[in-house]
Amino acid sequence: MNRIDQKFSELREKKQPAFIPFITIGDPDLRTSIDIIHTLEEAGAAMVELGVPYSDPLADGPVIQASSMRALRNNRISILDCIEVAKQARSEGSKLPFILFTYFNPVLQTGLDHVFPLLKEADISGLIIPDLPMEEDAELRAIAADYGIHLIPLVAPTSKERVQRIASRAGGFVYCVSSLGVTGTRTEFHTGIDEFLATVKASTDLPIAIGFGISNREQFVRFSTVCDGIVVGSALVRKIEEALPQLADPATRPDGLQSIRAYVEALIS
């Protein structure tokens, strides 16, 4: 069974929402990214999105854009590096389902016939490609299915018909975008959010998760009553950014990791 399916099945029995953190791989470096993965798992993450740094992101707000620029400027992180991080974290004992979050160009440049065997070897369970519309995803979707990897769609609050079409083709879970626009913390979400989530739920038997803007305990609790998973990206990436001076020094790295863990535990406990 795919690790994503297994994890959601376990959490449904416990009636618990899945906390799904997003991190930018290589910010500040690959070894620290692995340490952050372990820290998130210890803090209660159900699965983790591994963000591939990209120079021209479509969906990322300023916080994640800045983290991508740091990773590219300092380390020239590639999609292959990100896959290797997953492989290394797994070899060190991580049981988390890994979801690779990348734009289509790195996948295309690496080659579909090359990247999917590597994803399988690294035990990556899901793939999110926000700039690949459903009208153009047939080839990649078929290859992903052959390798047992879920292609997880992002669905925004647009027309009901399109929402239903996207949700009906999903794998793993449906990633519901809380607001139109790019990622980033928010104090308010678009009107009609609950109606939108109800439409998605009615369109699929898969779990649904919500992201784009979730940053605090109140929001986590609010959406955990109507969603199976909550994705936290920008707020966590900002917390990592704040901890960079500590993470850069081996002597203080445990303190930096502890600050990340404390944020997560306060969010989901």
C-alpha positions in Angstrom: 0.0 0.0 0.0 1.2 3.5 -0.8 2.4 5.2 2.4 0.0 8.1 1.9 -3.0 5.8 1.8 -1.8 3.9 4.8 -1.2 7.1 6.9 -4.6 8.5 6.1 -6.2 5.2 6.9 -4.5 5.1 10.3 -5.5 8.7 11.1 -9.1 8.2 10.1 -9.4 5.4 12.6 -8.0 7.7 15.3 -10.1 10.6 14.0 -7.1 12.8 13.8 -6.2 15.3 11.0 -2.9 14.8 9.1 -0.4 17.6 9.7 1.5 18.0 6.3 4.4 20.4 6.5 6.2 21.9 3.5 9.9 22.6 3.5 12.3 23.9 0.8 15.0 21.3 0.4 18.5 22.8 0.6 17.5 25.7 2.8 20.0 26.1 4.4 21.7 22.9 3.2 20.9 19.3 2.4 22.1 17.8 5.7 20.0 20.3 7.7 17.0 19.5 5.5 17.3 15.9 6.5 17.6 16.9 10.2 14.4 19.1 9.8 12.5 16.1 8.3 13.4 14.0 11.4 12.4 16.9 13.7 9.1 17.3 12.0 8.4 13.5 12.3 9.2 13.6 16.0 6.9 16.6 16.4 4.0 14.8 14.9 4.0 15.3 11.1 1.9 12.8 9.2 3.8 13.2 5.9 6.0 15.9 4.4 6.1 17.9 1.2 9.7 18.2 -0.1 9.9 21.4 -2.1 12.2 21.5 -5.0 13.8 25.0 -5.2 12.7 26.7 -8.4 13.7 30.1 -9.9 10.3 31.0 -11.5 7.6 29.6 -9.2 3.9 29.9 -10.1 2.3 29.3 -6.8 4.9 30.3 -4.2 4.6 33.5 -2.2 7.5 35.7 -1.1 8.6 33.5 1.9 9.0 30.3 -0.1 10.4 32.2 -3.1 13.1 33.6 -0.8 13.9 30.1 0.6 14.2 28.8 -2.9 16.6 31.5 -3.9 18.8 30.8 -0.8 18.9 27.1 -1.7 19.7 27.8 -5.4 22.2 30.6 -4.6 24.1 28.8 -1.9 23.9 25.2 -3.0 22.5 24.9 -6.6 20.0 22.4 -5.4 18.4 20.3 -8.1 15.5 17.9 -8.2 18.0 15.0 -8.0 19.4 16.4 -4.7 15.8 16.6 -3.3 15.2 13.0 -4.3 18.5 12.0 -2.6 17.4 13.8 0.6 14.3 11.6 0.7 16.4 8.5 0.2 18.8 9.5 2.9 16.1 10.3 5.4 14.5 7.0 4.7 17.8 5.2 5.2 18.1 7.0 8.6 14.8 5.6 9.7 12.1 8.0 8.7 8.7 6.4 8.2 7.0 9.5 6.8 5.3 9.4 3.4 7.3 11.8 1.2 5.6 14.1 -1.4 7.8 15.8 -3.9 6.5 19.3 -4.7 8.1 20.5 -7.9 7.3 22.4 -11.1 7.2 20.6 -14.4 10.3 21.9 -15.9 12.8 20.1 -13.5 10.9 16.8 -14.2 10.9 17.4 -17.9 14.6 18.3 -18.0 15.5 15.3 -15.9 13.3 13.1 -18.1 10.2 11.1 -17.2 11.9 7.8 -17.9 14.8 8.8 -15.6 13.0 10.6 -12.7 10.3 8.0 -11.9 12.7 5.1 -11.2 14.6 7.5 -8.9 11.4 8.5 -7.1 10.5 4.8 -6.6 14.0 4.0 -5.3 13.8 6.8 -2.8 10.4 5.6 -1.6 8.6 8.8 -2.5 4.9 8.3 -2.3 3.4 11.4 -4.0 4.1 14.1 -6.5 2.6 17.6 -6.7 3.2 19.7 -9.9 1.2 22.9 -9.6 1.9 24.2 -13.1 0.8 21.0 -14.8 -2.9 21.4 -15.7 -5.1 18.3 -15.9 -5.6 18.8 -19.6 -1.9 18.1 -20.1 -1.1 15.5 -17.4 -2.1 12.2 -19.1 1.4 10.9 -19.9 2.8 11.8 -16.5 -0.3 10.5 -14.7 0.0 7.1 -16.5 3.7 6.8 -15.6 3.1 7.7 -12.0 0.4 5.1 -11.7 2.8 2.5 -13.1 5.2 3.3 -10.3 2.6 3.4 -7.6 3.2 7.1 -7.0 0.2 9.4 -6.5 -0.2 12.5 -8.6 -1.8 14.9 -6.2 -3.8 17.8 -7.7 -4.2 21.3 -6.4 -7.8 22.4 -6.7 -8.8 26.1 -6.3 -12.2 27.6 -5.6 -13.2 28.0 -9.3 -16.2 26.5 -11.1 -18.0 23.6 -9.6 -17.6 21.6 -12.8 -13.8 22.0 -12.9 -13.5 21.2 -9.2 -15.4 18.0 -9.7 -13.3 17.0 -12.7 -10.0 17.6 -10.9 -11.1 15.8 -7.7 -12.4 12.8 -9.6 -8.9 12.2 -11.1 -6.9 12.7 -7.9 -4.5 10.2 -6.3 -3.6 10.1 -2.6 -5.6 13.1 -1.6 -7.0 16.3 -3.0 -5.0 19.4 -2.1 -7.6 22.2 -1.7 -6.2 25.8 -2.1 -7.8 27.9 0.6 -7.6 31.2 -1.4 -6.9 32.3 -4.9 -3.3 33.6 -5.3 0.1 32.4 -4.1 1.2 30.8 -0.9 1.6 32.9 2.3 0.1 33.3 5.7 -3.4 34.8 5.9 -5.7 36.1 8.6 -8.8 35.6 6.4 -9.9 33.1 3.8 -12.2 33.6 0.8 -15.9 33.6 1.4 -17.5 30.4 0.6 -14.6 28.2 1.7 -16.8 25.7 3.5 -19.1 25.4 0.4 -16.0 24.8 -1.7 -14.7 22.1 0.6 -18.1 20.4 0.6 -18.0 20.4 -3.2 -14.6 18.7 -3.2 -15.7 16.2 -0.6 -18.8 15.3 -2.7 -16.6 14.8 -5.7 -14.2 12.2 -4.3 -13.8 9.4 -1.8 -10.2 10.4 -1.2 -9.1 12.5 1.8 -9.0 16.2 1.3 -6.3 18.5 2.7 -6.2 22.3 2.7 -3.3 24.6 2.4 -2.1 28.1 1.3 -2.3 30.4 4.3 -2.6 28.1 7.4 -0.2 29.5 10.0 -1.6 29.3 13.5 -3.3 27.0 16.0 -6.7 28.6 15.6 -6.7 28.0 11.8 -5.4 24.5 12.3 -8.3 23.6 14.6 -10.8 25.4 12.4 -10.0 23.3 9.3 -9.3 20.1 11.1 -13.0 19.7 11.7 -13.8 19.7 7.9 -10.6 18.4 6.3 -8.5 15.2 6.6 -5.2 17.1 6.4 -3.8 20.6 6.9 -0.7 21.8 4.9 1.5 24.4 6.5 4.2 25.9 4.3 5.0 29.6 4.5 4.7 29.9 8.2 7.0 26.9 8.8 9.5 28.1 6.1 9.6 31.5 7.9 10.3 29.7 11.2 13.2 27.9 9.5 14.4 31.2 8.1 14.4 32.7 11.6 16.4 29.7 12.9 19.1 29.9 10.1 21.8 31.5 12.3 21.4 28.7 14.8 21.1 26.0 12.1 24.3 27.2 10.4 26.4 26.5 13.5 26.8 22.9 14.6 27.1 24.0 18.2 23.6 25.6 18.1 21.9 23.5 15.5 20.0 21.5 18.2 18.6 24.8 19.5 17.4 25.8 16.0 15.8 22.4 15.4 14.1 22.6 18.8 12.6 26.0 17.9 11.1 24.4 14.8 9.8 21.5 16.8 8.3 23.9 19.4 6.4 25.8 16.7 4.9 22.6 15.2 3.9 21.2 18.6 2.2 24.4 19.6 0.4 24.4 16.2 -1.0 20.8 16.3 -1.1 19.8 19.9 
